Amino acid sequence: MDTRTKILTTALSIFNQEGVDNTSIRRIARDVGISHGNLRYHFSSKEAIIMELFNMMSVEMDEQVKIYLSYGSDIKAFIETARYSAKVFLKYRFIMNDVIGISRQFAPLKTALQINYNKRKQQFFMILTYLVQMKLVKPEPFPNYYKKFIDNGMLVNDFWVPISDLYYSVPETDKIEQYFRSWIIYLLPVLTEKGLEEVQQHVSFE
Amino acid sequence: MDTRTKILTTALSIFNQEGVDNTSIRRIARDVGISHGNLRYHFSSKEAIIMELFNMMSVEMDEQVKIYLSYGSDIKAFIETARYSAKVFLKYRFIMNDVIGISRQFAPLKTALQINYNKRKQQFFMILTYLVQMKLVKPEPFPNYYKKFIDNGMLVNDFWVPISDLYYSVPETDKIEQYFRSWIIYLLPVLTEKGLEEVQQHVSFE
């Protein structure tokens, strides 16, 4: 592993465990086993490391569209996309753990977060619209309902990880599956009977 | 207004605007117009102020049960309870803005947050169970569905305020109404036809 990758891997692990505010760039250098100066040669500041980790998360997130399309855009595709997205969010959990603090202190990341948020919303809307066309999801009860439904869904998507750490003792190995299920639970009331049947072929709720 | 109340009001306002981490106890004293020593006579630490504000929020939250019961426990009661709860959350928004950071740094508040969370979940479950009995909300599609539905609902409840600050430019005067509506939107897919008709008597979605 080259030094740059080592710095990013180590920083990600410390940020996830201890938060951004409690982590200094010196601490990261110490854990990597390099000098502060050497670390600064690769990243000028803690913010630069955070930004790079955020960019890595965004790239991995964008893969979900490919995964969705590779499964042929049915319920199975939705399920596998949700499972993949759960993995990515868990891997970079420090970002949502402290999204308000980070965006308050660091304007470029705030902008990047906003762009990423809107992109994810559009992807979700695209998937939902398609599921409606396939008669797997019910039509809207009134115009623009699904836009609002997605606004709420983004809260479930973004804050399940922080909240599972704070209020629930979910074993690390179960987190991806439970997080993914919270998504399916969210979608459930808008599924048609056909949609529900298809979901139950892939996920058990017993 | 006595000094103690002045300290709490000022601290709440600064925490909401600038976050807990960026606010020192000296800054609060300065804004109140008292000495650091005088402030410390009332509150031994910043954490003590946060704890007191959290207790105030909890007391105001508990009022929602009274409001619910005073409206006769139908859809109107649910609507007015959601609106009231939106007001309280907005008033103390710094807590959810930085819930992970605060609970990481301050163990007693973490415990208090966990207790408060479970209490609110139970209240929500009680209301939902009643709405099912009244045939305003559909029966569960499978056992324990509504417990999971509420887990997700709590994320909408707790993170709408931070997210509206981060991703949306909602005018302050519209926030209570929009926050409250996000709750109704969340409930909508599980309403029966009768439930939907009753909601539409009180809330317009045009």
Interface residues (C-beta under 8 A of the other chain):
Chain A: E18 G19 D21 N22 N97 D98 V99 I100 G101 S103 R104 K110 L113 Q114 Y117 N118 K138 P141 F142 Y145 K148 F149 D151 N152 M154 L155 V156 D158 F159 W160 P162 I163 D165 L166 Y167 R181 S182 I185 Y186 L188 P189 V190 L196 F205 E206
Chain B: E18 G19 D21 N22 N97 D98 V99 I100 G101 S103 R104 K110 L113 Q114 Y117 N118 K138 P141 F142 Y145 K148 F149 D151 N152 M154 L155 V156 D158 F159 W160 P162 I163 D165 L166 Y167 R181 S182 I185 Y186 L188 P189 V190 L196 F205 E206
